[in-house]
Amino acid sequence: MNLDRAVLRFAGVVVLASVLLSIYVHPYWIGLTIFAGLNMLQASFTGFCPAAMIFKKLGAKPGNAFH
């Protein structure tokens, strides 16, 4: 799996988990969805993504969006 796919999958899991937690546990969990969305937005402008850095250290192969 390359770095791009790992980051996108992780973001998808975070968003879906946050939505489920906000429905079944407490509405404030929607804040995690907001955080994930803002992080993806800033990464699209700056190229800085903490998740990409972590996956790179874990050995994910470089992708097209994150190197």
Kinemage of the C-alpha trace (Angstrom):
@kinemage 1
@onewidth
@group {chain A} dominant
@subgroup {mainchain}
@vectorlist {calphas} color= white
{ca met a 1} P 0.000 0.000 0.000
{ca asn a 2} L 1.356 3.412 -0.879
{ca leu a 3} L 1.330 6.507 1.300
{ca asp a 4} L -1.582 8.199 -0.479
{ca arg a 5} L -3.901 5.235 -0.022
{ca ala a 6} L -2.897 4.824 3.616
{ca val a 7} L -3.644 8.472 4.411
{ca leu a 8} L -6.971 8.431 2.566
{ca arg a 9} L -8.052 5.198 4.257
{ca phe a 10} L -7.070 6.523 7.662
{ca ala a 11} L -8.991 9.774 7.063
{ca gly a 12} L -12.030 7.800 5.952
{ca val a 13} L -11.938 5.611 9.054
{ca val a 14} L -11.584 8.658 11.325
{ca val a 15} L -14.521 10.429 9.684
{ca leu a 16} L -16.803 7.380 9.738
{ca ala a 17} L -15.871 6.503 13.332
{ca ser a 18} L -16.496 10.090 14.390
{ca val a 19} L -19.919 10.168 12.774
{ca leu a 20} L -20.890 6.879 14.450
{ca leu a 21} L -19.597 8.094 17.810
{ca ser a 22} L -21.532 11.346 17.455
{ca ile a 23} L -24.736 9.396 16.742
{ca tyr a 24} L -24.399 6.675 19.365
{ca val a 25} L -22.252 8.209 22.135
{ca his a 26} L -22.356 12.009 22.218
{ca pro a 27} L -22.944 14.742 19.606
{ca tyr a 28} L -19.648 16.473 20.472
{ca trp a 29} L -17.763 13.674 18.685
{ca ile a 30} L -18.632 15.523 15.477
{ca gly a 31} L -15.696 17.760 16.407
{ca leu a 32} L -13.364 14.957 15.350
{ca thr a 33} L -14.948 15.025 11.889
{ca ile a 34} L -14.431 18.786 11.758
{ca phe a 35} L -10.793 18.364 12.801
{ca ala a 36} L -10.201 15.692 10.151
{ca gly a 37} L -11.798 17.866 7.467
{ca leu a 38} L -9.744 20.910 8.425
{ca asn a 39} L -6.579 18.814 8.484
{ca met a 40} L -7.291 17.459 4.990
{ca leu a 41} L -8.001 20.979 3.744
{ca gln a 42} L -4.769 22.429 5.126
{ca ala a 43} L -2.792 19.437 3.797
{ca ser a 44} L -4.139 20.135 0.314
{ca phe a 45} L -2.687 23.646 0.467
{ca thr a 46} L 0.539 23.055 2.392
{ca gly a 47} L 1.435 19.436 1.687
{ca phe a 48} L 2.031 18.948 5.428
{ca cys a 49} L 0.196 15.922 6.792
{ca pro a 50} L 1.093 14.407 10.172
{ca ala a 51} L -0.582 11.105 9.238
{ca ala a 52} L 1.563 10.878 6.099
{ca met a 53} L 4.684 11.396 8.194
{ca ile a 54} L 3.666 8.589 10.534
{ca phe a 55} L 2.796 6.167 7.728
{ca lys a 56} L 6.092 6.993 6.020
{ca lys a 57} L 7.992 6.092 9.198
{ca leu a 58} L 5.988 2.850 9.337
{ca gly a 59} L 7.330 1.966 5.890
{ca ala a 60} L 4.584 2.938 3.442
{ca lys a 61} L 5.860 3.409 -0.112
{ca pro a 62} L 5.785 6.968 -1.483
{ca gly a 63} L 2.722 8.007 -3.442
{ca asn a 64} L 1.894 10.834 -5.802
{ca ala a 65} L 0.425 13.309 -3.312
{ca phe a 66} L 2.690 12.668 -0.328
{ca his a 67} L 6.409 11.945 -0.660
